[in-house]
Amino acid sequence: MTCWMLAILAPMAQASDERDPWEGFNRAIFAFNDVADTYVVRPVAVGYETITPEPVQLGVGNFFGNLKEVPNVFNSILQGKFGRAGKDTGRFFINTTLGVAGLFDVASHMGIPRTEGEDFGQTLAKWGVPNGPYLMLPVLGPRTLRDAAGMPIDWVTDPKTYVGHTRTSYEIKAIELLDTRAGLLSLEQDIGSDKYALYRDIYLQRREYLINDGEVEDSFGGDLDDFDDF
């Protein structure tokens, strides 16, 4: 408990990264999440991956991926991406019907691939809302303040929110978490001494990539333009 208090009460000014002014607090929450993952979530995910046939895992992933098309469409419309909204709407209806409630990704085989996805945090970014500080949430993991502000809208647009039976709702969310965590097992590797800093940088870079729809600014572009006259 003492270590937690020291981490939380650490002076904000001592943060090593200007994107992360609440680093002391964030590191404490990250430590809690890491312990929970190490001793609870990861072992269960390993067991799930071990005993569950690969076709079943694929079907579960497809099912949850299909549900995500609903917020994808909602946020694409808000961002003016009407072409993407149309494609994701088509994917949802095709996979919900021909794909048996989304268990099979028929749309991809019909030439309509799954997109990276959209959420309300990305929509806020497109509307000009700044990132705000980096924030680590218990259980939910990394966010920016802007992404955290968008979470209520993400919750409202998530079809799983409207499952009437409370126990069933929790079971569905637990299965989704388990499926997501199992999908990350193959990516684990030796990440060095500062896991927190690496995870923070990966998250922020990934969010920037999604917000810009995969268009990464070329830092050499401006210099190369000077050679156009030669």
N, C-alpha and C positions, 0 to 999 in steps of 0.2 A: 504493500500500500504506500509505503514511504517513497519508493521509486516512482510510482504513478503520480504522487503529489508533486514531486520535484519536477517531473517532466511537464506536467500541466501548468505549473506555476513558473516555468522557465521564462525569462524575459523575451518577449516577442522580437525585440530589436536584435537579438542574437541569431536570428534565422540566417542560414547560409545562402538562401536563394530568395530573391525578391518576389518570386512567384508564390513563395511559401512562407508568409510572415507568421503563420501559426504553427511553425514546424515542431515546437516542443509538444504542444497538444496533439498534433497529428501523429507524431512518432509514438506517443503513448497509446493512441487508438490503434495504430498499425500493429504495435506489439501484441495487443489484445487479440486482434483479428488473426495474426500470424499463429499465435498459440492455439486458437480455436480451429484454425485450418489444419495445423500440424497434428493435433490430437483427436479431432472429431471429423471435420469435413473431408480432408484428404483420405484418411483410411476408409471411410465409407465409399468415397468415389472410386478408390482402387478396387474395393470389393464389388462395386456395381459394374465396373469395366471388366472384371475378371469373370463374373458369373453370367453376365448378360450377353446373349448372342449379338454379334455385330449388326445384323439386319434389324434387330429390335432397337438397338441404340440409334441407328440411322433413322428409324421411324419416329422415335421419340424426339430427336433433334429436328426432324422435318415438321412434326406437329407444332412444336413451340415456335419454330421459324415461321410457320404459316400464320400463327396468331399475331406475330410481330408486324405482319403486313398491314394490319389495321392502323396502328400509330404511324407506320411509314407513310401511308396514304394521307392521313390527317396532316402530318408535318410537311410533306411534300407540297400539298396544296397551299399551306400557309406561307411556304417559301417561294411560291410561284413556279414550282417544278411540276408543271401539269403533265408533261410527257412521262416523267417517272411515276407520278401518281397513277396515271392510266395503266402503265405496265404492272405496277404493284397490285392494283385492283384486279387486273386480269389474272395475275398469279394467284391471288387469294381465292377467286371464284373457281378457277381451274383445279387448284389443289384441294379445295374444300369439297368439290364434287367428284371429279375424276380421280383425285388423289386420296379419296376416302378420309375425309376430315383432316387432310393435310399430312397423313402418314407417309404418302408418297409424293415426291417432288416432280409431278408430271409436267409442270410448266417449264422447268429447266430443259426437259427432253423435247419440248415444243419450241425451243429457241427463246424463252423468256427467263433469263437467269436471275438469280436472287441478287439484289443490290446490297450495298453496305448497310443500309438502314438509316432511318432518321428518328430523332427524338426531339423533345421540346427544347432541350438545351441547345441543340444545333439550330433550331428555329430562332431562339433568342439571339444567338450569335449572328445569324443572317440579318436580324433586325437591328444590329448594332450594339447590343448589350455587351459590355466588356466581360472578360473572364471572371474577374474577381480573384480572391485568394484561393489557393489550392486547399482542399478540405478532405480529411479522411473521416469517414463515417463508420460507426460500429456495425459490423456484419455486412453492410451495403458496400463498403470499400471506398475507393477514391472518387472524388468529384471535384469540380470547381464550384465556387459559390453560385455561379450562373447555372450550372448543371443541377445543383441541389435545388435551386429555385424552380426549376422546370419539372421536378419530380412529381408534384401533385397533378400536373397535367398529364404526365406519362402514366400515372396511376389511373386517371379517369379514362384515358383512351386505351387502356389495356383490357382486352376481353376477359382475362382471368379475374378481373376485379368483380365481375358480375356473376360469378358462380354463387348461386344462392346458398348452398350448404357450406357452413363454416369449416367443418372438418375436411370436406372435399377440396375446398379452396386452399387450405394449408398444405394438403397432400400434393396438389398440383404444383404449388410454388416450390415445395421441397424437392419434387422430382425434377423441376426445371433447374434448380440450383445444383442438384447432383449431376444432371446431364451436362451442364455448363462446366462444372469443376472437372468432371471426367474428361471432357474435351481438351482441357489444358494440361493434362498429365504428360502428354508427349512433348510439351514445350519446356518442361522443367529442365534446368541445367544448373551448373555451378555459376552463380551470379556475383560472386565476390563478397566483400565484407559489408557493404552498405546496401542491403536489399531494399530498404525504404526509399533511398534516393533513386535507385534504378527503376523501381515500380512507379515512382512519381514521374520521372522523365518519360517513361514509356507511355503512361496514361496521357500526359499532356500532349505529347507528340501525336499519339493516336487520335486524340480529340481534334487537334488542328488538321490532321489529314482528313477526317470525316467532315469537318465543317467546310473545308475547301474542296470536297468531293474528289479527293485524291490528287488535286493539282498542287504540287509542291513547288514553291518558288525557287528558281534557279539563281543561286547567289552569284553565278558567273555571268549572268545575262547582260548586266549593265556594262561590264568591262568589254565583253565581246562585241557589243554594238559599236565600240570605237574603231573596230577594224573594218567596218562596212565600206569605208571609202578607199580601202587599198585593193 
